[in-house]
Amino acid sequence: MSESDLNGFLGLKNYRYGSYTLAILMYILILLGGYTKAIGGGLACPDWPLCYGSLFPDIHYWFYTTPYSLNTFNWGLFAEYTHRFVALINIILIVYLFISGWTHRRAFPEIKTLTILFLIIVLIQSVFGGLTVLYKLHPLIVTGHLGLGILSFIIVLYNAQVAYKKIR
């Protein structure tokens, strides 16, 4: 590998660090999904991809009653919204890794297949996330969403391992 392949914004060193970051964020995303489900916050945002029809819900959705205080804070909405926000960060990082990996597919052919898998799975996972909300937490869709999350995490871990071994 040449020096230009390793350095720069789309360089392979950044690909390696991005792979590690994605593995950590994907794990956090799975934990947030489980936490959201456990506290009953899965439908705290009743629509998708927005939440109460906007990118950031109005303040009155964040609290059950006024006056606004921690005692009346809607933790379910916080968990669901945080889950969606971390998912968005994961998607952005996956797109970055795809572009970086595709740029270096000749110097590092192992990541070509992995980055294509990233894109396919993130698209399917996003659809399942939306269907989870639209179909009001139907058990089969929730199970599919979790299963795809675990599959995504396995691929991300494998990618991080390949990046660790191949990129120095």
N, C-alpha and C positions, 0 to 999 in steps of 0.2 A: 504494500500500500504506500502511496506517495504521501508526502507531507500535506499536500492540498486536500487529500481525501480525509485526513484526520482532523484538521483544524477548520475553523470558520463556523458560521451559524448552522449550516447544514452538514458540518463535518461529522465523522464517525465517532469522535470523542463525545460530542454533544448527543449523538444517537445513543451511546452507551449510558450516559448520565440520564437522558430522557427515559431510557428503558428501566433504569432503577427507580426513577421517580414514578413512572407509570405503575410499576409493581406495587409500590407503597400506596399510591392513590387508589388503585383498584381494590386493594385490601380494605382501605378505609371506606370505600364506596359500598362494598359488601356488608361491612359492619353497620354502616348507616342505614342500609336497606333493612337489615335485620332489626335494628333498633326502632326504625319507623314502624315496621310491622308489629313489633312487640308492644309498643305503646298505643297502637290503634290509630296511627297517624297516616296510614296509607292513602286515605282519601281526603286529607286535610287540604289539598289543592284539588278541587273537584273537576278540573278540566286539564287538558294537555294539548300542546306543549306549554301553554301559558298557565297562570295560576290566578283564578278569579278574573280571567279575561285580560290580565296584564302581565308584563314581565316581572314586576315587583308588586305584590298585593298591597292594597291600601292598609293604613295602620289599623283600622278597626277590625280587620281580619286577624291581626296578630294578637288581639286581646278578646277575651270573652265578654267582658263588661268594662265600663268606665267607673272609676278612674283607672287609667292604665298603670299597672304595677306587675311585679313578678308573680303575685298571687293570681292574677287574671290572664297571664301570658299563655298563648296557645303553643305549647311545646310540640304538639303534633304537627302543626304547620311549620314550625322551625325545623323539625327533623326532616319532613318531606321536602321542604324547600332547600335545605342543606344537601340532601341526597341528590336532588336535581342539579344543584350548583356544582357539586363535586363530579357528577356525571358529565356535565358540560366541560369542565376542566380536563377530564379524561379524554373526551372526544377531541378536544383541541390538541392535546398531546399525541393522540393516536394519528391525527392528520399530519402533525409535524413529523412524527416518526415515519409515516408512509412517504412523505415527500423526501425526507432525508435518506431513507432506505432506497427509494426508487432512484435517487440521484447517484447512489453508489452501488447499484445492483451489479455492475461488472466487477468492481473491486471486492465486493462482499456479497456473493450470490446467495448466501444462506438467508439473508434478511428479505430478499425479494418475496418469497412465499409467505413469510411471517407477516410482512406488512400488508400484503393482500388479504390474509386471514383477519388481521386487525380490522380492516375496513369493512369486510363482509360481516363480521360478528358484531361490530359496533352498530351497524345499520340494523341488523336483525334485533339486537338487544334494545335499541332505541324504540323500535316498533313495539316490542313486547312491553317495554316500560309504559308506553302510551296506552296500549291495550289493557294493561293492568288497571289503569285509572278509568278508562272509558267503559270497561266491562265490570267495574265496581269490585275489584279484587277477586275475580273468578279464580277458584283454586287451581285449575289447570294452567291458566295464564300466569298466575303468580309462581307456580312451580316451574314453568318454562322460563320465566324471567330469571329466577334464581339459578336454574340449571345452566342457562346461557352465561350468567355471571361467573359461575364456577369454571365453565369451559374457557371463558375469556381470561380469567385469572391464570389458569394453567398455561395458556398460550403466552401470556405476558411474562410469566415466570420463566418459561422456556426461552423466550426471546432475551430476557435479561441474562440468563445463563450463557446463551450463545454470544451475546455482546461482550460479556465478561471474558470469555475464553478467546475470542477472535480479535477484539479491538484493544490494542495497548497504546 
